Amino acid sequence: MQLARFFRHLFTDYWSVRRAFPPEAMRAIEETIAAEERRHDGEVRFAVEASLPLRDLLAGVGSRERAIELFARLRVWDTEQNAGVLIYLLLADKRIEIVADRGIDRRVGATAWETIAGSMQREFSAGRFREGVVLGVKAISDLLATHFPPRGDNPDELPNRPVVV
């Protein structure tokens, strides 16, 4: 393991998340997710984690593996249309991972998710964390609306509130 990564994770804490995403930013993200989900039958979740747990850090777990673990733990896969998408931000590594369920992923593919993550990263690099997440949620919703337009009642299958891990 790289020593620099170890120290980044050691010193990136809950307060780092609060500085990047104060309560009003979290509310804005939640409201954006709720509004965007009315446009499609998919589900979008946002999770941010300051740093990895020590056991995962020592085991060399990367942001992608952690995102997949959270995708399962948050039950993003558990939607009727298999159209759930998780946006995961590991603050210590400054890594964004987008994990999509098989229903949407087979229609969209990795390039689309990488493009969205890159756009979000540019906003984050400029210190615009709320704006970056909102941009990502809207871009993902555009894809979901294309492939999973709303049918009938369009229930909200997953919580819209961002998760701080």
Short mmCIF file of the C-alpha atoms (twelve columns), coordinates in Angstrom:
data_MODEL
# 
_entry.id   MODEL 
# 
loop_
_atom_site.group_PDB 
_atom_site.id 
_atom_site.type_symbol 
_atom_site.label_atom_id 
_atom_site.label_alt_id 
_atom_site.label_comp_id 
_atom_site.label_asym_id 
_atom_site.label_seq_id 
_atom_site.Cartn_x 
_atom_site.Cartn_y 
_atom_site.Cartn_z 
_atom_site.pdbx_PDB_model_num 
ATOM 1   C CA . MET A 1   0.000   0.000  0.000   1 
ATOM 2   C CA . GLN A 2   1.190   3.508  -0.742  1 
ATOM 3   C CA . LEU A 3   2.072   5.521  2.303   1 
ATOM 4   C CA . ALA A 4   0.511   8.676  0.838   1 
ATOM 5   C CA . ARG A 5   -2.823  6.879  0.346   1 
ATOM 6   C CA . PHE A 6   -2.701  5.574  3.913   1 
ATOM 7   C CA . PHE A 7   -2.233  9.095  5.316   1 
ATOM 8   C CA . ARG A 8   -4.945  10.565 3.048   1 
ATOM 9   C CA . HIS A 9   -7.394  8.026  4.429   1 
ATOM 10  C CA . LEU A 10  -6.176  8.541  7.970   1 
ATOM 11  C CA . PHE A 11  -6.771  12.297 7.832   1 
ATOM 12  C CA . THR A 12  -9.927  12.457 5.709   1 
ATOM 13  C CA . ASP A 13  -12.814 12.224 8.139   1 
ATOM 14  C CA . TYR A 14  -16.500 12.942 8.618   1 
ATOM 15  C CA . TRP A 15  -15.801 16.677 8.814   1 
ATOM 16  C CA . SER A 16  -14.210 16.555 5.385   1 
ATOM 17  C CA . VAL A 17  -17.520 15.250 4.057   1 
ATOM 18  C CA . ARG A 18  -19.420 17.970 5.946   1 
ATOM 19  C CA . ARG A 19  -17.191 20.677 4.438   1 
ATOM 20  C CA . ALA A 20  -17.696 19.321 0.924   1 
ATOM 21  C CA . PHE A 21  -21.402 18.568 1.455   1 
ATOM 22  C CA . PRO A 22  -22.981 20.792 4.107   1 
ATOM 23  C CA . PRO A 23  -26.625 20.050 5.025   1 
ATOM 24  C CA . GLU A 24  -28.026 22.440 2.396   1 
ATOM 25  C CA . ALA A 25  -26.012 20.668 -0.321  1 
ATOM 26  C CA . MET A 26  -27.308 17.289 0.835   1 
ATOM 27  C CA . ARG A 27  -30.887 18.617 0.738   1 
ATOM 28  C CA . ALA A 28  -30.348 19.984 -2.772  1 
ATOM 29  C CA . ILE A 29  -28.982 16.621 -3.928  1 
ATOM 30  C CA . GLU A 30  -31.926 14.784 -2.368  1 
ATOM 31  C CA . GLU A 31  -34.403 17.164 -4.020  1 
ATOM 32  C CA . THR A 32  -32.664 16.777 -7.386  1 
ATOM 33  C CA . ILE A 33  -32.801 12.987 -7.160  1 
ATOM 34  C CA . ALA A 34  -36.515 13.107 -6.278  1 
ATOM 35  C CA . ALA A 35  -37.317 15.509 -9.120  1 
ATOM 36  C CA . GLU A 36  -35.248 13.642 -11.708 1 
ATOM 37  C CA . GLU A 37  -36.715 10.253 -10.781 1 
ATOM 38  C CA . ARG A 38  -40.161 11.500 -11.817 1 
ATOM 39  C CA . ARG A 39  -38.794 11.507 -15.392 1 
ATOM 40  C CA . HIS A 40  -38.026 7.758  -15.494 1 
ATOM 41  C CA . ASP A 41  -38.563 4.349  -13.902 1 
ATOM 42  C CA . GLY A 42  -34.970 4.058  -12.687 1 
ATOM 43  C CA . GLU A 43  -33.548 4.791  -9.260  1 
ATOM 44  C CA . VAL A 44  -30.494 6.901  -8.416  1 
ATOM 45  C CA . ARG A 45  -28.581 6.801  -5.130  1 
ATOM 46  C CA . PHE A 46  -25.661 8.966  -4.048  1 
ATOM 47  C CA . ALA A 47  -23.204 7.780  -1.396  1 
ATOM 48  C CA . VAL A 48  -20.128 9.594  -0.145  1 
ATOM 49  C CA . GLU A 49  -17.457 8.116  2.078   1 
ATOM 50  C CA . ALA A 50  -14.669 10.095 3.682   1 
ATOM 51  C CA . SER A 51  -12.184 7.227  3.774   1 
ATOM 52  C CA . LEU A 52  -12.089 3.470  3.745   1 
ATOM 53  C CA . PRO A 53  -12.271 1.458  6.958   1 
ATOM 54  C CA . LEU A 54  -8.773  0.517  8.106   1 
ATOM 55  C CA . ARG A 55  -9.243  -3.192 7.326   1 
ATOM 56  C CA . ASP A 56  -10.242 -2.382 3.728   1 
ATOM 57  C CA . LEU A 57  -7.417  0.108  3.349   1 
ATOM 58  C CA . LEU A 58  -4.844  -2.418 4.577   1 
ATOM 59  C CA . ALA A 59  -6.342  -5.058 2.269   1 
ATOM 60  C CA . GLY A 60  -5.843  -2.736 -0.701  1 
ATOM 61  C CA . VAL A 61  -9.548  -2.360 -1.505  1 
ATOM 62  C CA . GLY A 62  -10.083 0.151  -4.287  1 
ATOM 63  C CA . SER A 63  -12.914 2.580  -4.839  1 
ATOM 64  C CA . ARG A 64  -14.572 0.345  -7.448  1 
ATOM 65  C CA . GLU A 65  -14.703 -2.664 -5.128  1 
ATOM 66  C CA . ARG A 66  -16.088 -0.506 -2.342  1 
ATOM 67  C CA . ALA A 67  -18.717 0.984  -4.671  1 
ATOM 68  C CA . ILE A 68  -19.853 -2.488 -5.713  1 
ATOM 69  C CA . GLU A 69  -20.079 -3.511 -2.060  1 
ATOM 70  C CA . LEU A 70  -22.230 -0.452 -1.278  1 
ATOM 71  C CA . PHE A 71  -24.338 -1.049 -4.392  1 
ATOM 72  C CA . ALA A 72  -25.313 -4.375 -2.827  1 
ATOM 73  C CA . ARG A 73  -25.588 -3.124 0.757   1 
ATOM 74  C CA . LEU A 74  -27.837 -0.204 -0.245  1 
ATOM 75  C CA . ARG A 75  -29.886 -2.609 -2.390  1 
ATOM 76  C CA . VAL A 76  -29.577 -0.450 -5.498  1 
ATOM 77  C CA . TRP A 77  -29.893 -3.661 -7.510  1 
ATOM 78  C CA . ASP A 78  -33.328 -4.306 -5.969  1 
ATOM 79  C CA . THR A 79  -35.557 -2.450 -8.429  1 
ATOM 80  C CA . GLU A 80  -38.315 -3.875 -10.599 1 
ATOM 81  C CA . GLN A 81  -36.708 -2.751 -13.868 1 
ATOM 82  C CA . ASN A 82  -33.090 -3.502 -12.814 1 
ATOM 83  C CA . ALA A 83  -32.453 0.182  -13.465 1 
ATOM 84  C CA . GLY A 84  -30.745 1.340  -10.287 1 
ATOM 85  C CA . VAL A 85  -27.604 3.470  -10.416 1 
ATOM 86  C CA . LEU A 86  -25.226 4.297  -7.568  1 
ATOM 87  C CA . ILE A 87  -22.957 7.327  -7.636  1 
ATOM 88  C CA . TYR A 88  -20.185 6.708  -5.102  1 
ATOM 89  C CA . LEU A 89  -17.580 9.247  -4.060  1 
ATOM 90  C CA . LEU A 90  -14.539 8.176  -2.034  1 
ATOM 91  C CA . LEU A 91  -13.322 11.541 -0.826  1 
ATOM 92  C CA . ALA A 92  -9.857  10.480 0.372   1 
ATOM 93  C CA . ASP A 93  -8.988  9.085  -3.063  1 
ATOM 94  C CA . LYS A 94  -11.012 11.712 -4.949  1 
ATOM 95  C CA . ARG A 95  -12.569 8.857  -6.916  1 
ATOM 96  C CA . ILE A 96  -16.066 8.739  -8.381  1 
ATOM 97  C CA . GLU A 97  -17.546 5.385  -9.264  1 
ATOM 98  C CA . ILE A 98  -20.849 4.850  -11.022 1 
ATOM 99  C CA . VAL A 99  -22.279 1.370  -10.601 1 
ATOM 100 C CA . ALA A 100 -25.352 0.528  -12.665 1 
ATOM 101 C CA . ASP A 101 -27.690 -2.422 -12.474 1 
ATOM 102 C CA . ARG A 102 -27.747 -4.823 -15.413 1 
ATOM 103 C CA . GLY A 103 -30.962 -3.459 -16.951 1 
ATOM 104 C CA . ILE A 104 -29.526 -0.006 -17.633 1 
ATOM 105 C CA . ASP A 105 -25.867 -1.007 -17.910 1 
ATOM 106 C CA . ARG A 106 -26.447 -3.350 -20.852 1 
ATOM 107 C CA . ARG A 107 -28.165 -0.504 -22.715 1 
ATOM 108 C CA . VAL A 108 -25.685 2.244  -21.888 1 
ATOM 109 C CA . GLY A 109 -22.243 0.754  -21.251 1 
ATOM 110 C CA . ALA A 110 -19.067 1.835  -19.512 1 
ATOM 111 C CA . THR A 111 -18.186 4.780  -21.758 1 
ATOM 112 C CA . ALA A 112 -21.310 6.712  -20.763 1 
ATOM 113 C CA . TRP A 113 -20.634 6.212  -17.048 1 
ATOM 114 C CA . GLU A 114 -16.984 7.251  -17.475 1 
ATOM 115 C CA . THR A 115 -18.045 10.413 -19.324 1 
ATOM 116 C CA . ILE A 116 -20.467 11.353 -16.546 1 
ATOM 117 C CA . ALA A 117 -17.874 10.619 -13.849 1 
ATOM 118 C CA . GLY A 118 -15.353 12.805 -15.719 1 
ATOM 119 C CA . SER A 119 -17.799 15.715 -15.825 1 
ATOM 120 C CA . MET A 120 -18.436 15.315 -12.121 1 
ATOM 121 C CA . GLN A 121 -14.705 15.158 -11.403 1 
ATOM 122 C CA . ARG A 122 -14.139 18.479 -13.161 1 
ATOM 123 C CA . GLU A 123 -16.740 20.119 -10.908 1 
ATOM 124 C CA . PHE A 124 -15.234 18.510 -7.798  1 
ATOM 125 C CA . SER A 125 -11.746 19.676 -8.795  1 
ATOM 126 C CA . ALA A 126 -13.098 23.231 -8.828  1 
ATOM 127 C CA . GLY A 127 -14.571 22.728 -5.342  1 
ATOM 128 C CA . ARG A 128 -18.170 22.547 -6.629  1 
ATOM 129 C CA . PHE A 129 -19.230 19.312 -4.963  1 
ATOM 130 C CA . ARG A 130 -22.996 19.907 -4.896  1 
ATOM 131 C CA . GLU A 131 -22.969 21.044 -8.500  1 
ATOM 132 C CA . GLY A 132 -20.944 18.002 -9.530  1 
ATOM 133 C CA . VAL A 133 -23.387 15.571 -7.969  1 
ATOM 134 C CA . VAL A 134 -26.402 17.424 -9.388  1 
ATOM 135 C CA . LEU A 135 -24.775 17.349 -12.825 1 
ATOM 136 C CA . GLY A 136 -24.205 13.601 -12.493 1 
ATOM 137 C CA . VAL A 137 -27.741 12.890 -11.296 1 
ATOM 138 C CA . LYS A 138 -29.203 14.840 -14.218 1 
ATOM 139 C CA . ALA A 139 -26.966 13.144 -16.791 1 
ATOM 140 C CA . ILE A 140 -27.801 9.703  -15.411 1 
ATOM 141 C CA . SER A 141 -31.483 10.620 -15.385 1 
ATOM 142 C CA . ASP A 142 -31.278 11.608 -19.049 1 
ATOM 143 C CA . LEU A 143 -30.046 8.090  -19.849 1 
ATOM 144 C CA . LEU A 144 -32.654 6.467  -17.617 1 
ATOM 145 C CA . ALA A 145 -35.434 8.566  -19.170 1 
ATOM 146 C CA . THR A 146 -34.348 7.427  -22.639 1 
ATOM 147 C CA . HIS A 147 -34.273 3.733  -21.761 1 
ATOM 148 C CA . PHE A 148 -36.811 3.541  -18.908 1 
ATOM 149 C CA . PRO A 149 -39.503 6.181  -19.446 1 
ATOM 150 C CA . PRO A 150 -42.077 6.351  -16.642 1 
ATOM 151 C CA . ARG A 151 -44.905 3.858  -16.823 1 
ATOM 152 C CA . GLY A 152 -48.066 4.524  -14.890 1 
ATOM 153 C CA . ASP A 153 -47.620 5.202  -11.191 1 
ATOM 154 C CA . ASN A 154 -43.763 5.253  -11.138 1 
ATOM 155 C CA . PRO A 155 -43.191 4.297  -7.463  1 
ATOM 156 C CA . ASP A 156 -40.107 5.557  -5.630  1 
ATOM 157 C CA . GLU A 157 -38.404 2.240  -4.877  1 
ATOM 158 C CA . LEU A 158 -35.312 3.520  -3.040  1 
ATOM 159 C CA . PRO A 159 -34.676 6.460  -0.691  1 
ATOM 160 C CA . ASN A 160 -33.539 9.685  -2.345  1 
ATOM 161 C CA . ARG A 161 -31.524 10.892 0.638   1 
ATOM 162 C CA . PRO A 162 -27.756 10.855 0.114   1 
ATOM 163 C CA . VAL A 163 -25.860 8.353  2.228   1 
ATOM 164 C CA . VAL A 164 -22.758 9.245  4.208   1 
ATOM 165 C CA . VAL A 165 -20.951 5.966  4.818   1 
# 
